[in-house]
Amino acid sequence: MLADDYYRLAHHDVTGKPRLHPTAVGVGCAAALLAELIGARRVVVEDAAVSVVDRRPPDDSLMHVVLDHLVAEEGRRHDVRTWLAFLSKDAAPQIAQRLLRSGHVRLEAVRRLGRQTGVVYVPVDINVAARPWALLSQRLRRHEPLGYDELALAGLVLATGLESFLLDGAPAATFEFLKHQVGTLWPPMRSLLFHTHAVIGEAVLAHRT
């Protein structure tokens, strides 16, 4: 699923540690969950607002939980940045739990001075964990056309600042190809990506000040 692939991209395929600042990872994962609902035609993003267009429960339980949040607040019409901020608090661990349930990661305690200070979700199979970024990187470097799911993943990469990792060592023309391809996405998805990038940018500025 799209959010699973983004999570894999945003975390090291051996250690499971995030490649970005935790705030950026959280917002990126929140955007990925909304992107799954956009791709499933359950919601759209227009004029900075998230609107539910199909209330039918998705088969996936996590998608169902996110959709339920959106439906419960329909009358208030929260903008997409509000939803990104709200969902980002739990999005990464929720996706990690989905990967845990499907057997793709395992829990490992993080310890300092003999005490557990947290947990990390370590990939069970390095090849599976690395596959999303490896395949996307190859296709972009070859300037091959991308399908919708690949485009959406590429858009999330660009919006959250992972393109330098994805295309490490690639010529400028490949980065331009990435931007051009993402620009062909469905307008609701492009709107989500625009606001995702803005939210992360604002968070970075706030952190520096």
Secondary structure as the mmCIF struct_conf table of DSSP 4:
data_model
#
loop_
_struct_conf.conf_type_id
_struct_conf.id
_struct_conf.beg_label_comp_id
_struct_conf.beg_label_asym_id
_struct_conf.beg_label_seq_id
_struct_conf.end_label_comp_id
_struct_conf.end_label_asym_id
_struct_conf.end_label_seq_id
HELX_RH_AL_P HELX_RH_AL_P1 LEU A 2 LEU A 9
TURN_TY1_P TURN_TY1_P1 ALA A 10 ALA A 10
STRN STRN1 HIS A 11 HIS A 11
TURN_TY1_P TURN_TY1_P2 ASP A 13 THR A 15
STRN STRN2 PRO A 18 PRO A 18
BEND BEND1 ARG A 19 LEU A 20
HELX_RH_AL_P HELX_RH_AL_P2 PRO A 22 GLY A 39
TURN_TY1_P TURN_TY1_P3 ALA A 40 ARG A 41
BEND BEND2 ARG A 42 ARG A 42
STRN STRN3 VAL A 43 GLU A 46
TURN_TY1_P TURN_TY1_P4 ASP A 47 ALA A 48
STRN STRN4 ALA A 49 VAL A 52
BEND BEND3 VAL A 53 VAL A 53
BEND BEND4 ARG A 56 ARG A 56
HELX_LH_PP_P HELX_LH_PP_P1 PRO A 57 PRO A 58
BEND BEND5 ASP A 59 ASP A 60
HELX_RH_AL_P HELX_RH_AL_P3 SER A 61 ALA A 72
TURN_TY1_P TURN_TY1_P5 GLU A 73 GLU A 73
HELX_RH_3T_P HELX_RH_3T_P1 GLU A 74 ARG A 76
STRN STRN5 ASP A 79 ASP A 79
HELX_RH_AL_P HELX_RH_AL_P4 VAL A 80 SER A 88
TURN_TY1_P TURN_TY1_P6 LYS A 89 ASP A 90
HELX_RH_AL_P HELX_RH_AL_P5 ALA A 91 ARG A 101
TURN_TY1_P TURN_TY1_P7 SER A 102 GLY A 103
BEND BEND6 HIS A 104 HIS A 104
STRN STRN6 VAL A 105 ARG A 112
TURN_TY1_P TURN_TY1_P8 LEU A 113 GLY A 114
STRN STRN7 ARG A 115 PRO A 123
BEND BEND7 VAL A 124 VAL A 124
HELX_RH_AL_P HELX_RH_AL_P6 ILE A 126 ARG A 141
TURN_TY1_P TURN_TY1_P9 ARG A 142 HIS A 143
HELX_RH_AL_P HELX_RH_AL_P7 TYR A 148 THR A 160
TURN_TY1_P TURN_TY1_P10 GLY A 161 GLY A 161
HELX_RH_AL_P HELX_RH_AL_P8 GLU A 163 LEU A 166
TURN_TY1_P TURN_TY1_P11 LEU A 167 GLY A 169
HELX_RH_AL_P HELX_RH_AL_P9 ALA A 172 VAL A 182
TURN_TY1_P TURN_TY1_P12 GLY A 183 THR A 184
BEND BEND8 LEU A 185 LEU A 185
HELX_RH_AL_P HELX_RH_AL_P10 PRO A 187 ARG A 208
#
